[in-house]
């Protein structure tokens, strides 16, 4: 039973390590999306004739989503390079 418990604890540690990868980039992407949406709403309802702000907001949101995609590809590459080994 202790062997199975040890394998489970190693697997949990492995999953937690994966979840921690690129956390800063994910946070930046989330904040960027939020700021882009706020800018888009602000430009749409508060500014008159501000197409530049709307395009800037769409650019910020797009860049944030590209950052999310980058993180997904980098984490996938890390997992493929470091597969979970049951034997430790």
OpenMM code with the backbone's topology and positions (N, CA, C; nanometers):
from openmm import Vec3, app, unit

residues = "UNK UNK UNK UNK UNK UNK UNK UNK UNK UNK UNK UNK UNK UNK UNK UNK UNK UNK UNK UNK UNK UNK UNK UNK UNK UNK UNK UNK UNK UNK UNK UNK UNK UNK UNK UNK UNK UNK UNK UNK UNK UNK UNK UNK UNK UNK UNK UNK UNK UNK UNK UNK UNK UNK UNK UNK UNK UNK UNK UNK UNK UNK UNK UNK UNK UNK UNK UNK UNK UNK UNK UNK UNK UNK UNK UNK UNK UNK UNK UNK UNK UNK UNK UNK UNK UNK UNK UNK".split()
positions = [
    Vec3(0.0810, -0.1186, 0.0000),
    Vec3(0.0000, 0.0000, 0.0000),
    Vec3(0.0862, 0.1262, 0.0000),
    Vec3(0.1987, 0.1219, 0.0676),
    Vec3(0.2838, 0.2408, 0.0754),
    Vec3(0.3438, 0.2745, -0.0609),
    Vec3(0.3666, 0.1733, -0.1442),
    Vec3(0.4170, 0.1993, -0.2786),
    Vec3(0.3173, 0.2763, -0.3628),
    Vec3(0.1894, 0.2391, -0.3485),
    Vec3(0.0846, 0.3092, -0.4218),
    Vec3(0.0663, 0.4515, -0.3688),
    Vec3(0.0768, 0.4680, -0.2383),
    Vec3(0.0640, 0.6015, -0.1787),
    Vec3(0.1802, 0.6904, -0.2219),
    Vec3(0.2986, 0.6315, -0.2294),
    Vec3(0.4142, 0.7079, -0.2751),
    Vec3(0.4012, 0.7498, -0.4207),
    Vec3(0.3489, 0.6582, -0.5033),
    Vec3(0.3281, 0.6913, -0.6444),
    Vec3(0.2236, 0.8000, -0.6596),
    Vec3(0.1184, 0.7932, -0.5779),
    Vec3(0.0157, 0.8968, -0.5834),
    Vec3(0.0695, 1.0322, -0.5406),
    Vec3(0.1515, 1.0346, -0.4363),
    Vec3(0.2069, 1.1627, -0.3911),
    Vec3(0.3039, 1.2201, -0.4953),
    Vec3(0.3805, 1.1327, -0.5624),
    Vec3(0.4692, 1.1812, -0.6687),
    Vec3(0.3888, 1.2351, -0.7865),
    Vec3(0.2786, 1.1669, -0.8194),
    Vec3(0.1951, 1.2138, -0.9298),
    Vec3(0.1299, 1.3476, -0.8958),
    Vec3(0.0858, 1.3645, -0.7733),
    Vec3(0.0277, 1.4928, -0.7307),
    Vec3(0.1319, 1.6032, -0.7383),
    Vec3(0.2551, 1.5744, -0.6956),
    Vec3(0.3619, 1.6738, -0.7042),
    Vec3(0.3932, 1.7083, -0.8497),
    Vec3(0.3897, 1.6086, -0.9371),
    Vec3(0.4136, 1.6304, -1.0801),
    Vec3(0.3053, 1.7203, -1.1391),
    Vec3(0.1800, 1.6947, -1.1046),
    Vec3(0.0694, 1.7760, -1.1558),
    Vec3(0.0785, 1.9184, -1.1023),
    Vec3(0.1142, 1.9333, -0.9760),
    Vec3(0.1302, 2.0680, -0.9194),
    Vec3(0.2442, 2.1431, -0.9871),
    Vec3(0.3499, 2.0724, -1.0241),
    Vec3(0.4599, 2.1363, -1.0957),
    Vec3(0.4136, 2.1844, -1.2324),
    Vec3(0.3331, 2.1046, -1.3001),
    Vec3(0.2803, 2.1448, -1.4305),
    Vec3(0.1908, 2.2674, -1.4160),
    Vec3(0.1060, 2.2671, -1.3145),
    Vec3(0.0162, 2.3807, -1.2931),
    Vec3(0.0926, 2.5091, -1.2636),
    Vec3(0.2087, 2.4982, -1.2047),
    Vec3(0.2878, 2.6158, -1.1720),
    Vec3(0.3682, 2.6725, -1.2879),
    Vec3(0.3810, 2.5965, -1.3958),
    Vec3(0.4594, 2.6425, -1.5093),
    Vec3(0.3931, 2.7630, -1.5759),
    Vec3(0.4729, 2.8646, -1.6047),
    Vec3(0.4295, 2.9831, -1.6788),
    Vec3(0.3103, 3.0533, -1.6122),
    Vec3(0.3079, 3.0530, -1.4818),
    Vec3(0.1995, 3.1184, -1.4080),
    Vec3(0.2012, 3.2693, -1.4307),
    Vec3(0.3192, 3.3282, -1.4350),
    Vec3(0.3302, 3.4723, -1.4565),
    Vec3(0.2737, 3.5120, -1.5934),
    Vec3(0.3056, 3.4336, -1.6964),
    Vec3(0.2551, 3.4631, -1.8295),
    Vec3(0.1028, 3.4471, -1.8370),
    Vec3(0.0496, 3.3457, -1.7688),
    Vec3(-0.0955, 3.3288, -1.7664),
    Vec3(-0.1633, 3.4455, -1.6960),
    Vec3(-0.1037, 3.4936, -1.5881),
    Vec3(-0.1604, 3.6075, -1.5162),
    Vec3(-0.1550, 3.7329, -1.6016),
    Vec3(-0.0448, 3.7527, -1.6720),
    Vec3(-0.0333, 3.8683, -1.7618),
    Vec3(-0.1383, 3.8593, -1.8723),
    Vec3(-0.1601, 3.7404, -1.9258),
    Vec3(-0.2616, 3.7218, -2.0292),
    Vec3(-0.4012, 3.7519, -1.9775),
    Vec3(-0.4314, 3.7088, -1.8561),
    Vec3(-0.5622, 3.7348, -1.7984),
    Vec3(-0.5827, 3.8837, -1.7738),
    Vec3(-0.4835, 3.9482, -1.7169),
    Vec3(-0.4937, 4.0926, -1.6922),
    Vec3(-0.5039, 4.1686, -1.8243),
    Vec3(-0.4295, 4.1245, -1.9250),
    Vec3(-0.4374, 4.1876, -2.0566),
    Vec3(-0.5755, 4.1756, -2.1181),
    Vec3(-0.6363, 4.0584, -2.1058),
    Vec3(-0.7731, 4.0401, -2.1570),
    Vec3(-0.8703, 4.1316, -2.0843),
    Vec3(-0.8586, 4.1383, -1.9535),
    Vec3(-0.9481, 4.2238, -1.8760),
    Vec3(-0.9301, 4.3707, -1.9122),
    Vec3(-0.8063, 4.4154, -1.9230),
    Vec3(-0.7809, 4.5546, -1.9603),
    Vec3(-0.8290, 4.5838, -2.1022),
    Vec3(-0.8107, 4.4890, -2.1924),
    Vec3(-0.8576, 4.5075, -2.3293),
    Vec3(-1.0087, 4.5201, -2.3365),
    Vec3(-1.0790, 4.4382, -2.2603),
    Vec3(-1.2253, 4.4456, -2.2589),
    Vec3(-1.2713, 4.5766, -2.1962),
    Vec3(-1.2062, 4.6170, -2.0867),
    Vec3(-1.2418, 4.7454, -2.0251),
    Vec3(-1.2169, 4.8614, -2.1208),
    Vec3(-1.1069, 4.8580, -2.1927),
    Vec3(-1.0781, 4.9623, -2.2902),
    Vec3(-1.1810, 4.9600, -2.4030),
    Vec3(-1.2204, 4.8427, -2.4455),
    Vec3(-1.3204, 4.8309, -2.5512),
    Vec3(-1.4553, 4.8885, -2.5072),
    Vec3(-1.4960, 4.8567, -2.3862),
    Vec3(-1.6226, 4.9103, -2.3344),
    Vec3(-1.6128, 5.0613, -2.3183),
    Vec3(-1.5015, 5.1078, -2.2653),
    Vec3(-1.4810, 5.2513, -2.2464),
    Vec3(-1.4828, 5.3248, -2.3802),
    Vec3(-1.4151, 5.2698, -2.4784),
    Vec3(-1.4096, 5.3338, -2.6102),
    Vec3(-1.5463, 5.3322, -2.6784),
    Vec3(-1.6225, 5.2294, -2.6537),
    Vec3(-1.7527, 5.2171, -2.7202),
    Vec3(-1.8574, 5.3105, -2.6593),
    Vec3(-1.8585, 5.3226, -2.5292),
    Vec3(-1.9672, 5.3952, -2.4640),
    Vec3(-1.9303, 5.5337, -2.4115),
    Vec3(-1.8051, 5.5613, -2.3895),
    Vec3(-1.7663, 5.6909, -2.3336),
    Vec3(-1.7025, 5.7860, -2.4347),
    Vec3(-1.6357, 5.7305, -2.5332),
    Vec3(-1.5667, 5.8157, -2.6296),
    Vec3(-1.6459, 5.8200, -2.7594),
    Vec3(-1.6545, 5.9341, -2.8162),
    Vec3(-1.7205, 5.9445, -2.9460),
    Vec3(-1.6135, 5.9497, -3.0538),
    Vec3(-1.6361, 5.8728, -3.1565),
    Vec3(-1.5447, 5.8692, -3.2712),
    Vec3(-1.4022, 5.8296, -3.2311),
    Vec3(-1.3911, 5.7227, -3.1539),
    Vec3(-1.2602, 5.6762, -3.1075),
    Vec3(-1.2326, 5.5361, -3.1609),
    Vec3(-1.2234, 5.5261, -3.2915),
    Vec3(-1.1965, 5.3945, -3.3496),
    Vec3(-1.0554, 5.3463, -3.3161),
    Vec3(-0.9638, 5.4398, -3.2925),
    Vec3(-0.8275, 5.3997, -3.2578),
    Vec3(-0.8259, 5.3235, -3.1246),
    Vec3(-0.9079, 5.3658, -3.0311),
    Vec3(-0.9113, 5.2978, -2.9014),
    Vec3(-0.9740, 5.1598, -2.9143),
    Vec3(-1.0727, 5.1484, -3.0001),
    Vec3(-1.1347, 5.0177, -3.0199),
    Vec3(-1.0366, 4.9206, -3.0855),
    Vec3(-0.9617, 4.9683, -3.1830),
    Vec3(-0.8614, 4.8828, -3.2468),
    Vec3(-0.7498, 4.8467, -3.1487),
    Vec3(-0.7122, 4.9414, -3.0635),
    Vec3(-0.6110, 4.9137, -2.9614),
    Vec3(-0.6614, 4.8066, -2.8650),
    Vec3(-0.7874, 4.8161, -2.8261),
    Vec3(-0.8452, 4.7171, -2.7352),
    Vec3(-0.8472, 4.5789, -2.7994),
    Vec3(-0.8865, 4.5715, -2.9250),
    Vec3(-0.8875, 4.4428, -2.9940),
    Vec3(-0.7453, 4.3877, -3.0054),
    Vec3(-0.6483, 4.4742, -3.0275),
    Vec3(-0.5089, 4.4308, -3.0333),
    Vec3(-0.4586, 4.3771, -2.9005),
    Vec3(-0.4969, 4.4423, -2.7910),
    Vec3(-0.4560, 4.3961, -2.6584),
    Vec3(-0.5192, 4.2605, -2.6279),
    Vec3(-0.6466, 4.2462, -2.6598),
    Vec3(-0.7136, 4.1181, -2.6360),
    Vec3(-0.6508, 4.0081, -2.7217),
    Vec3(-0.6225, 4.0385, -2.8473),
    Vec3(-0.5589, 3.9401, -2.9348),
    Vec3(-0.4202, 3.9000, -2.8867),
    Vec3(-0.3415, 3.9979, -2.8418),
    Vec3(-0.2082, 3.9674, -2.7901),
    Vec3(-0.2167, 3.8822, -2.6637),
    Vec3(-0.3149, 3.9079, -2.5815),
    Vec3(-0.3322, 3.8282, -2.4595),
    Vec3(-0.3683, 3.6841, -2.4928),
    Vec3(-0.4546, 3.6649, -2.5916),
    Vec3(-0.4891, 3.5293, -2.6323),
    Vec3(-0.3703, 3.4587, -2.6967),
    Vec3(-0.2888, 3.5323, -2.7691),
    Vec3(-0.1666, 3.4713, -2.8240),
    Vec3(-0.0727, 3.4283, -2.7121),
    Vec3(-0.0681, 3.5070, -2.6050),
    Vec3(0.0127, 3.4686, -2.4897),
    Vec3(-0.0419, 3.3415, -2.4256),
    Vec3(-0.1743, 3.3286, -2.4161),
    Vec3(-0.2333, 3.2052, -2.3654),
    Vec3(-0.1957, 3.0861, -2.4531),
    Vec3(-0.2028, 3.1030, -2.5836),
    Vec3(-0.1675, 2.9944, -2.6754),
    Vec3(-0.0200, 2.9565, -2.6604),
    Vec3(0.0665, 3.0562, -2.6438),
    Vec3(0.2092, 3.0310, -2.6223),
    Vec3(0.2301, 2.9456, -2.4971),
    Vec3(0.1596, 2.9796, -2.3904),
    Vec3(0.1723, 2.9049, -2.2656),
    Vec3(0.1250, 2.7604, -2.2842),
    Vec3(0.0171, 2.7421, -2.3563),
    Vec3(-0.0326, 2.6063, -2.3794),
    Vec3(0.0705, 2.5235, -2.4551),
    Vec3(0.1305, 2.5809, -2.5590),
    Vec3(0.2310, 2.5070, -2.6358),
    Vec3(0.3562, 2.4795, -2.5538),
    Vec3(0.3995, 2.5750, -2.4734),
    Vec3(0.5200, 2.5551, -2.3923),
    Vec3(0.4974, 2.4497, -2.2832),
    Vec3(0.3807, 2.4519, -2.2193),
    Vec3(0.3516, 2.3518, -2.1175),
    Vec3(0.3403, 2.2134, -2.1795),
    Vec3(0.2805, 2.2046, -2.2959),
    Vec3(0.2702, 2.0755, -2.3643),
    Vec3(0.4093, 2.0230, -2.3999),
    Vec3(0.4960, 2.1109, -2.4465),
    Vec3(0.6331, 2.0691, -2.4790),
    Vec3(0.7063, 2.0221, -2.3543),
    Vec3(0.6853, 2.0899, -2.2415),
    Vec3(0.7518, 2.0495, -2.1174),
    Vec3(0.7027, 1.9123, -2.0726),
    Vec3(0.5719, 1.8889, -2.0802),
    Vec3(0.5166, 1.7602, -2.0376),
    Vec3(0.5685, 1.6482, -2.1275),
    Vec3(0.5795, 1.6740, -2.2557),
    Vec3(0.6326, 1.5710, -2.3460),
    Vec3(0.7800, 1.5437, -2.3202),
    Vec3(0.8546, 1.6458, -2.2791),
    Vec3(0.9963, 1.6276, -2.2505),
    Vec3(1.0192, 1.5640, -2.1130),
    Vec3(0.9232, 1.5792, -2.0221),
    Vec3(0.9351, 1.5272, -1.8861),
    Vec3(0.8115, 1.4426, -1.8517),
    Vec3(0.7983, 1.3254, -1.9096),
    Vec3(0.6806, 1.2426, -1.8788),
    Vec3(0.6858, 1.1920, -1.7351),
    Vec3(0.5691, 1.1605, -1.6827),
    Vec3(0.5622, 1.1092, -1.5456),
    Vec3(0.6161, 0.9680, -1.5400),
    Vec3(0.7094, 0.9442, -1.4488),
    Vec3(0.7686, 0.8140, -1.4311),
    Vec3(0.7147, 0.7519, -1.3014),
    Vec3(0.6437, 0.6431, -1.3132),
    Vec3(0.5810, 0.5804, -1.1972),
    Vec3(0.6864, 0.5312, -1.0984),
    Vec3(0.7996, 0.4886, -1.1482),
    Vec3(0.9045, 0.4308, -1.0621),
    Vec3(0.9912, 0.5361, -0.9949),
    Vec3(0.9691, 0.6598, -1.0302),
    Vec3(1.0339, 0.7646, -0.9560),
    Vec3(1.1532, 0.8265, -1.0110),
] * unit.nanometer
topology = app.Topology()
chain = topology.addChain("A")
for resn in residues:
    res = topology.addResidue(resn, chain)
    for name in ("N", "CA", "C"):
        topology.addAtom(name, app.Element.getBySymbol(name[0]), res)
